Amino acid sequence: MAFELPDLPYAHDALADKGMSAETLEYHHDLHHKAYVDNGNKLIAGTEWEGKTLEEIIVGTYDKTAVAQNGIFNNISQLWNHNQFWEMMGPGASALPGELEKALVESFGSVDEFKSQFSAAGAGQFGSGWAWLVKDTDGGLKVTKTENGVNPLCFGQTALLGCDVWEHSYYIDFRNKRPAYLSNFLDNLVNWENVASRL
């Protein structure tokens, strides 16, 4: 069965007061995310990957020796990344659950230090990519950054939080101010309950 574009878990204008406009979501979800779905479906049709899960395709097509990944990986990984991204944000007030706060303090020393490292990772990612909070293979939490559509699944890690730093994610609202976009993401957009549920 072909992959489908999931509906946003909130209205297009639900994040506008928090710094992500309806226009951004109309472009980012309705056009960019949909393109990954459509292109991914076309590329896997008639191949060994047809009928596999997104996760199986991502792990199976990632080439750790390649600078540029193949078309199947690029589209399917970006489809998965965006599926997670919409769920990791929310329109309501979101407090940091105690279990997540404890884990962040254990791994980073403080929540502020985690936010500082996450923002630095996103701002320091040259070109397009993602900043991540992951649960690593040893069970500890760490901040990582990946290029283009590469994600934590490629390294056996669990994605707890991801922020899209492709320009289409922030240029309408923040122009070239990626650090301001990252700060706003952490302070106003993250659904911390969703992040905690991934621990």
N, C-alpha and C positions, 0 to 999 in steps of 0.2 A: 504494500500500500504506500502511496506517495506521501511524503511529508507535507504538512500544511502549516500555513502561517497562523500562529496562535493569536487570539485576540489579546489586546492589552488588558491587564488586570484592573485597569481604571480608565476613566475617560481621557481623551486626548488632552483636555485642558486641566486635568486634575493636578498636575505638577507645576502649573504656571506660576502660582504664588510662591513656589519654592525654587524657582530659577530655571525650570525646563518648560519652554513654551509649547503650546499646542502645535505651532508650526514645526518646531523641532521634531515632535513625535510623529507628525504627519509625514515628514520626509524620512525620518529615521526608521520608524516601524513600517509604515505603509509602503514605502518605496525601497529603501536599502535592505531591510530585513526580508521583505517579500522577494527581492531579487536573489538573495542567497537561497531561499526556499526553491524558487523556480529553477535557478541554474543548477542547484544541487540535485534536484529531481531529474533534470535532463541528463546530467553527467553520469549518474549511477544507473540509469535505465539500461537494462540488458547486460549489466556487469555483475561480477561476483558480490558487489555491495548492495545490490537491490534486495530489499527485504530485511536488511540488517538494521540494528539500532543506530542512532546517531553516535553513541559512544563507541560502538564497535567499529564504525567507519572511521571515526577520528583516530582511534588508537591504531587501526590497521593501515591507514594511509599516511600517517605522519612519518616523514623521513628526517631523522635527526642529523643526517649528514648533509642535507640540502640547505642552501641559503634561501632559495625560493621553493615553496611547497607546490604540490600539484593542484589542479583545479578542483578535483573532488574534495580534497582536504580543505582547501581554502573556503569553499562555499558551505560545506557541511559543518565545519568547525565554527564558522561565523553564524550559521543558523543556531547552533547550540549555545554559543556565547550570548546571543541576543535573547534567546529563550530565558536564560538565567538573569540577564541584566534587567529586564522589565520586572521580574519577580523580586529582585534585590532592592527595588525602590518602591516607595509608596507615598500616598498623599497625606496620610494621617501623622500625628505626632508619634514618634517612635523612640522609646527609651531603651537604653542598653540593658539587656537582660543580665542578671547577676552572674550566671554561668559563663556568658561570653566575656563580660568584663573581667572576671577572674582569670580566664584563659589568656586574654590580651595582656593583662598585667604580668602574668607568669612568663609570657614569651617576650614581651617588649619592655617591661619595667613600669609602663603606664599606658593609659589609653591615648594620651597626648603624643607619646613617643610613637605608638603605632600609627596614628594619623599623620605624623610628620614623615615617617618612613614611607607610608602609602602614597602621600602626595608627592614626595621626592621621586618615587619610582615612576609614577604617571607622568610627572613633568619631565623626567629625564629619559623617557622612552623616545628615542629618535624616530621621527616619522610616525606611522600608524601603529597601533597596538593596544595593549590592555595593561592595567595595573591590577594586581590580585592580592587578596589575603587568602592563603591556602593552609590546609592542614597537611603537613608533609608526611612522608612515609614513616617517619619516626613518631608521629602523633603530635609533634610540636607545631605551633603556628609560625608562619613566616610571610613576609611580603615579597612578591616577585613582580617582574614585568615581562611581557612577551611581545614579540613583533607580530604585526598583521593579525592573523586569526589563531595563532598558536595559543593553546590554553593549558591549564593544569593537568587535564586528563593525559596529555602527552608524556607527563613525567610521573604518573602514578599518584598524583596529588588530588586532594579534594578541594574544589573551589568553594570558598565560603563567601567571598565578596569579590566582584569584578567591576572595574570602571573602564568603559570604552573611551580611549583617547584618540580615536580616529576623529578628524576634524568635523565630520558630519554630525558627531554627537554634541558638539558644543559651539560651532561657529556662528550659528544664528543668534544664540543668546550671549555668548561671551567673546565673539570674534577670535582674536589670536591669544586670548588670556587663558591659556590652559591651566596654570596654577590656580586662578580664581575659580574656574569650573570645578577643579578637584576639591578645593576647600568647600565649595557650595554643596558638592555631592556628599561629602562626609558629614557636613553639619546639618543639611536640610533634606536630602533626598533618600538616604539609606533607610531601608526597612530592617532595623536591627534584629527584630524577631525572626525574620526570614534568615538572616545570617546565622543566628544562634541555632536555628533548626537544622543547619547543615553540619554542625559540629560532630 
